[in-house]
Amino acid sequence: MCDHTPREQAMVAIQDGVWCDPCLEPIIRALNTAGIHTLASCCGHGHRPGNIALADGRELVIARDWDQARTIDRLFPVDINGDRTQTRGDQDAQGASCSRGGFRSHRGNDRPHLA
């Protein structure tokens, strides 16, 4: 993610009236070129997750890394199938794995494995 000071001077013009952080330029261009129109974006500047607001009302959240993405995942008490997810404490106590969004996390190894 970007760490530009001052932020406003580092902004990149995508087209007339459309600006973004330099590190988001490739993805913002790709989305708009593909017909997925963006309204606003911010990379988070290393202080928080980034985001891209889409014209259809959805918003993409951009985690800085794997750990931050898992922290965001834990905000939701259900997986992609609507099933209640185990908390980290449940997983540690049982030594079991829990599925989250198509990835399986094993105790001691939090990197993705296709489920």
Buried (B, 14 or more C-beta within 10 A) or exposed (E): BBEBEEEEEBBBEBEEEBBBBEBBBEBBBEBBEEEBEBEEBBBBBEEEBBBBBBEEEEEBEBBBEEEBBBEEBEEEEEBEEEEEBBEBEEBEEEEEBBBBEEBEBEEEEEEBEEE
